[in-house]
Amino acid sequence: MGSYCDLYIADYPIFSSKSYVLPVVMTLFRETDKAVYDRKVIDRNPIEWDHIEAEANEIETVVNYRAPIKHVRDRLNVLGFTLDRVRQEFNNARVAEAQKLREWSAEDDNHLWDDDISVLESNSLEDYLEAFQTILSSGVHTVHFLERFPESPQLIKYILNGNEEFHWGFPCLDIRSFFRAIVEIAPEDSFVVEDLTEVVNAGYYNKEDEVCILALQELLSDYPINSKIIIITEGSTDTQILQPSLKLLYPHLFDYYSFMDFGVKPPGGVGPLVNAVKSFAGAGIENRIIALFDNDTAAFSAIESLKYIDIPNNIIIKHYPDIELSKDYPALGPNGLVKQDINGLACSIELYFGKDVLEIDGILTPVQWKGYDERLCRYQGEILHKARLKVDFIKKLNKCQLNPETIKEVDWSGIDSIFKHIFNAFNA
């Protein structure tokens, strides 16, 4: 019979693999999701194991990886499996499959594929999601579902009757698109679990094995989508701020990114970050890379030279995003202190520290206008007291690290806007 790894979403068995994990399944998890504990054998998942015969007090050691639905959805989005991608992949695969079956049908007078063609051509992604929700909420295993509900719609019959081309009959190219569809309709308070108990007991793994890491190493042949996304920034301060902030605010996404920094040259120079982008583009590096620039005149001016470079699709150039606070911000110039929109002109990392850091006695730390960029016809601004602001931000960061409950008590909106910008970098 063999031993199986079982993937559960919202306690429903979704996918299984014999003896060993399917490596792409483990991209949904990180090693910190691993849990090893004892349970009664009769407490196994009732949908999958309702037939199990065990003594009432028989104990087994459980080995699984477990993550909240929201975290897995975020991780799939970071990997590029957004709902928009799923929809596009679903539609393309659905049309291609229907066309293939039509060609087969034209060579055969038995009309064996008419029902499948009808399902593929008449059901949208939303129809599939609704069918998935019906199946998951039933609490009945796919093996027994049609016996229990023989009058099920044709789409559910197509999903559950077995399909050699697509798991659960869901047209897609990567099974993670199917997983992304399922987590879209799963309850927010539910979990995704990869249960390795059976295969560990059978000796295919030891309970101490870092299965997630081992699986990811197997995926190196498909390196770009499964490796960490590299973020390169203008200066060391940016990395010193963003890296621990990401770990604090989005710990479930932290291991999907790796930071590099390059000391920035004075405004007007090409800058090490621009040079790094050119070098990576010319070297044919396959990693997904986000070059993260300030949202100021110097950065916009510096990347003008990149317009003439063929930048591959795995390298994304991003500026820090425009934020509401900077739309009406005090700036020092020839006419004194004037509030104005400094987005795109003077927004370095410090402008995203939060109002609670930027304000002193209720007054925002001003930026000061400096050099004029003739190419862009606009001034470059720089915030005052950078060193003090950094110290104050680090204090806020340390406070929240010591007590995560204080995160909601302080202003993380600026830094959070940067992360949302980063998370969607490859999803356009």
N, C-alpha and C positions, 0 to 999 in steps of 0.2 A: 504493500500500500504506500509506503514512504512517509516522510515527514514534511510538513509544509510551513512556510512563513505566511502569515495572514495579515493583510492590511484591512483595518476597520476604519470607517468614517462614520461618526455619530453612532458607534456601536454596531454598524452594519458591515458584514463581510463584503469587501469590494474587489479584492484581488489577492491571489495567492501564488506562490512560487515554490517549487519542490526543492527541498534540501538547502538551497541558498537564496539569499535575498536577490531580487532584481536590482542592480545598482542604481538605476534611475529613481527607484522608489525612495532610496535613502537620501536623495537630494532634498526631500521634504523635511528632513530632520538634521539635527546636529548632535554631536556626542553628548552635549549637556541634556538632551531629552531622554537619555537612557535611564531606565529604572530596573532594578533587580530587587525582588521581594518575594515573600512566601504567600501563597493563597491556597485555599481548598480547591481541589480539582473540580468539584461540583460547581464552583463559582466561575468557571470559564464562560466565555460569551455564550449565552443561551441560544442565539440564532444559529451559530456555527456548531455548537456542541450539545444540542438538546438530546442527542442520542447517547451521550457518554455514560458509561457505567463505571462508577467509582464509589469507594467507601465514603461515608459521610465525613469522616475526619482525615481523609487522605490529603496530604500536603504536597505541593510541588513548588519549585523555585521558578518564578516568572522572570523572563528577560524580554523587555520590550522597549520601544522608543515611542514617546507619547508627547504630542504637542497640541495646543489649542487650535481650533479651526481657524481663528483669525490669524494666528502666526503662520500657519501653513499657507493660507491665502496670500499673505504678505510675501512669503518666501517665493511662491510660484510667480507672483507679479514681478519680483526682483529678477527672477530667472528669465523673465520675458513672457511667461504664460498668463497674460492678462486676459480678461474676458473678451476684449476686442480681438486678440490674436486667436483665441479659441473659436470665436464666431467665424473668422476668416478661414481658419484651417478646416473647421467643420463644413462650411459651405463648399470649399474647393474639393475636399475629399468626398463629400456627398455627391456632388455633380459628376466627379470622375468615376465613382463607383457605379452610379446609375447608368452612365454612358457605357461602361464596360459590360454591365449586365444586359443592356439593350443590344450590344453587338453580339453577345453570346446568344441572346434570344432570337436574333435574326437568323442564326445558323441552326436553330432547333425549333421544331414545330410544337414542342410539348409545353411551352410557356411556363417553364419551371421557375423563372425568376420574376414573373409578373407581380407577385405580391411584394417582393423585396424592392422592386423598382418603384412601385406605388408608395411604399413607406418612405423611401429615400427622397422622392420628388414632392411629397405632400406634407412633410413634417419639418418644422423649423427648429432652431436651437431651443427656443422657448418650449416647444412641444416636448423635446427630449428632457429638458430640465423638469417639466411638470411630471413626466413619466418617472424620472428618477426619484422625485419627491414622493410619488405614490408608492414606489417600491421600498424606499428606505423607511417610510413611516408605517409600513405594514407590519414590520417585525417578523416577516415570513421570509425564509431563505429562498434565494432565486431558484433552487432546485425544486422547491415545493410550491412556489408562488402560483403557477398556472393551474396546478391541481386544486388549489384553494380558491382561485379566482379565474375560472375557465372563461368567463365572459369579458375578460380584460380587453382593452383596445388593441388593435392590430400592432400599434407601435410597441407596446409592452411585450406582446408575443414575439415580435422581431428582436427586441432587446434580449429576451431571456431564452429564446430557442437555440442559442448558440450561433456564433458567427465566426467563420475562420479568418475573416479579414480584419474585423474590429472587435475589441473587447467591449462587451455589452452593446454591440452593434453601433457604437458611437464613432462616426467617421472622423478620423484625425490621423496625423502623422506621428505624433509623439504621445505616448500614453499619459504624460503629464497634462496634456490638454483635457483628457477625460477626467483626471483627478481634479483639475481646476473647475470643470463643470460641476462635479459632485460637491465640492466644498462651497460652491456658490449657493446651493440650496440647503446645505446642512445647517442645523440650528447653531446660533452663535455661541452657545454655552457648551457645545460638544467638542469632541477631540478626534484627532487622527492618531491611530495606533498601529505600529508595525510589531506584531507579536512573534518573537523568535523562540518562544518557549519550547515548542516541539523540536525544532532543528538543533537547539542547544542540547536538549535531553538526548537526542539521537547522535550527538557527537560531531555534528558538522561545524559547530562553533563552540568555543568555550564562553562561559558567562562573562569572563574578563575581556574578551575580544572587543576592540573598538570597531564594531561592525560598520558604523557610519563612515569612519575614516577609510577602512579597507575598501568599502564599496566605491567611495569617491575616487580612490586611487585607480580603480579599474576603469574609470571613465575618462582617463587622461587622453585616450584616443579621440574623444569628442571634447577636447579641452576647452574651447572658448565658452560654451554655455555652462559647463559644470565647474570651471575654476572660479576663483575669486575675481570680482570686478576691482580693478586697480583705480584708485582715485589719486590724481596728482594735483597739488595745490601750489599757489604762488610762493607761500612762505611757511616757515616752520610753525608760526603761531596758528595758522589755519588748521594744520594737522593736530597740533596740541589741543586745540579746542574741539574739533569735529570728532576725532577718534574716540575720546572718552565720552563725549556727549552721545554719540551713536550707541555706545555700549550701555549707557544709562537709559536712554529713551526707547531704544529699539534693540534690546539684547538678543531677541530672536533672529535679528537680521545682521548682527555684528560680524559673524564669521563669513558672511557673503562678500565682504569688502576688505581690501587691503590699501593702506594709505602710503603714499610717497610724497615728499615735499621737496621743493626747490627754492632756495633763497632768491627773493625777487630783486632785480636791479632797479635803479632809480627810474621814475616815470619817464617815458619816451624811449627807453631801451627796448630791444626786442624781448629780453627776459628769458631766463632759463626755462620757464614753463613752455613758452612758445618753441624754444629750441628742442625741448623734450618731445613735444607733439610732432615736430618735423622729423626727429630721429626715429620715434616709434613708427611713424607712417612710412618712412623710408626703409626701415628694417624688416617690415612685414611681420611684426609681432602679432600673434593671434589673440592675445588676451583682450577682453573687453576693458576699455580704458575710458575714464571720465576725466577730462582736463577741466578743472574747476577754477575759473577766474573770478576776480573781484567784479563787482558791479559798479565800475567807475571808469572815468575817461581813459586813464592809463591802460587799463586792461583792454578796452574796446580798440584803442589805438594800436596796442601791441599785436592783436590778432589780425589786424588788417593784412599783414604779410601772409597769413595762412590762406587767404582767398585764392592764392595762386598755387597752392599745394593740393595735390590729390589726396584727400584724407579718406582712408578706408572706413567702412561702415562700423567697424569695431571700436573706433575712436570717436567719442562724442565731446564736443566743446560746449561747455556750459558756463554761464555767469551766475553768480548768486542772484536769486530772484528779486524782483521789485517787492517791496513790503509797504504796508499802509503807514507805518511810523515815519518812513522816509519821504512821504509825499508832502509833509508840512514840517520841515526840520530846520532848526536854527543854523545859519551859516554866516561866517564872518568874511566880509569882503570890504572893498573900498567905501561902500555905503554903510558900514557898520554891520550890526547883527540883523539879519533878515531871514524870515522863515520862507522856505521854498522847497520844491520837489528835487531831492538830490539822488533819486534813483537813476542809475546809469552814469552818475557823475562823481559820487564820493562814497559809495557803499562798500567798504572793506569789511572784513569779518566782524570788526568791533560793532558795526551798526546792527548786528544781529544778536548781540549779547542780551537783549531784553531791556525794556524800559526801566526795570528795577535796578539795572546796573548803570545804564546811561544817564539816569537822573541823579543830580546832587541837589538836595534841598528843593526838590520839585522842578528843577531846571535841567533840561537835556544838555549834555556835553556837546558843544557846537563843533561843526566841521569848519575848516578854514580853506578858502579858495587859494590855490597856488598857481602853478604854471598854466599857460593857455596852449591848447593843442590846435595848431593851425589846420591840420588835416581834417579834424572833426569839427573844428570851429566851436569848441567849448572848453571850459575850465576843468581842471582836475582839483578835487577837494580831498582833504585829509582830516580825519577826526583828531581833535586835541586829546592829550593825556592818554595815549594808547597804553602805556605801561601800567598806569593806575587802573584803567578799565579791565585790563587782562587779569590783574591781581584780584579785583572784585568779582570777576566772572569765575575764576578758579575757586574762590571762596564759596560761591553759590553752587558750583559743580560739586565740590567736596561735601557740602552740606547735604545735597540730594543723594550723593553716593552713600553717605552714612545712614540716611533715613529716606528711602524712596517715597515715603508718604508726603514729603515736602515738595515733591516735583510739581504737584498741582497748585501749590501755594505761591509759586514764583513764575516769572514770565519766560517761557521757552518758545514763544511763538516765532521769533526770528530764526533761531537755530532749527526749529521744526520745519519751517518753510524751506530751508536749504535741503533737509533730508528728503522731504517730499519731492523736491526738484530732482534729487539724485535718484530716488527710487523709480521715477518715471523716465529716466534718461534714455533707456533703450525701448520704450514703449510707444514712441510716436508712430 
